Amino acid sequence: MDLEILKAQVWALATAYGGKIALAIVAFIIGRAIIGKVGTLLSNFMEKRKVDKDVQPFLNSMVVVLLNVMLLLSIAGIVGIETSSFVAVLGAAGLAVGLALQGSLANFAGGVLILIFKPYRVGDLISAQGFTGTVEGVQIFNTVLVTPDNKTIVLPNGSLSTSPITNISGKGEIRVDMVFAAGSQNGVDKIREALDIVVKTCPFALKDRQHDILVTRLTENAIFFDVRVWTCSHTYWDTYYFVHEGVSRQFVMDSVQPPKPAELGVALRQL
């Protein structure tokens, strides 16, 4: 008898809510497909309208999140849950989650500040939080960098908005600082002339900027020169390697140590 009652109750529930649940599932599948399509259309629209590339991924993420929330509310209404009660519960849950996820809210606020004040843009080469790379995108919570060796670094916007950032390519031009040592028997004038030839023949050096070749230190056996060459930000390493190869072709350097690695924007020194 109890089994019969249970079957009757299950059948009653299936009759009352089965259609609603099936409709909710269909609405969810269709809604997700529509949201994905809207996200793609929005990206294409912003691209055609030439919206700032820094803002595009941020706005796209915001719209997709809002549409998903609306879809969730719609499904709740289809199932039969009172929307007002659901919104109240969702608001209370949102408050609890917000308190638990203060870091995420800080990252969101940091993303807004980055988009407003623009300390860097998509495509800029920056150094921050101990990482150096090209900005691939500013998302709702994070900034994505791609390092020179093609690694992806994801940095939280909250910490980026409150910590020092070095925008290496922000000005479009950068100075490549190098140090060379040559035997003192060659003489200052001869060494400077050889270095000047290399700098003037460098195809990446800017012709409208003053390049420096300066004596920086003297020892018993060597003369040290600072060579400072201006170039475009994206040709930093091209300039660096061209000058080093050119110098080695001009004369044999009295190098006593191998070059030491340093981060982008700071010259490697050959001492």
C-alpha positions, 0 to 999 in steps of 0.5 A: 500500500505504501508503495502504491502511495509513493508511486502515486506521489511520484507520478503527481510530481512528474505530472506537475513539474516534469513539463516545467523541468523539461522546458527549463532544460531546453531553455537553458540549452537554447539560452546558452547557445544564444549567449555564446552567439551574442558574445561573438556578435558583440566582439565582432561589432566592437571590432568593426566599430574600432572600440578600444582593444583594452575595453573589448574583452572587459565589456564582453565578459560583463555582458556575458555574465549579465546574460547568464544571470538573466538566464538563471532568473528566467529558468527559475521562473519557468520551474515555478520559483517565485522570482522575487523570492529567488532574487532575495535569496540570490541577493543574500547569497551574493552578499555572502559570496561577496564577503568571501570573495573580497579579492575577486571584487578588488580585482574587478575594481582594479580592472575598472581602474586600469581601463579608466586610467590606462597605465598600459594597453593591449599590445604594450610590453610591461613589467609588473609583479616580477613578470615581463610580457606583452599585454594580450588582454585586460579581462574582468578580473585579470590581465593576461601577459605573453612573455618573450618565450611565449608563456602565458602569465595571468595577473590579478587586476587588483594587485596591478592597480595598486603596485608599480608597473613599468610600461617598457613600450609605452613611449614607442621608443626605448634606449638600449644600454650596453657596456663594452670593454676593449684593450687600452692599447687600442686607444680611445679614439680608435675604439670610439670610431669602431663603435660609432661605425657599428651604431651608424650602420644599425638599421634599427637605430633611430636616425633622429635621436642622439646616440652616446658612446662614452668612456665610463671606466679605465683600468690598467688593461681595458677601457670601458665604454657605455654605448646607448642606442635609441630604437623602437620598443619592438626592435629592442633585441634586434638592436641589441644583438646587431650592435654586439655582432657588429662590435665583434666584427670590428675588433676583438673585445677583451671580454672577461665574463659572459653576458648576464641575463636581465629583464627586458628594458634593462640592458645586458652587460658584457664586462 
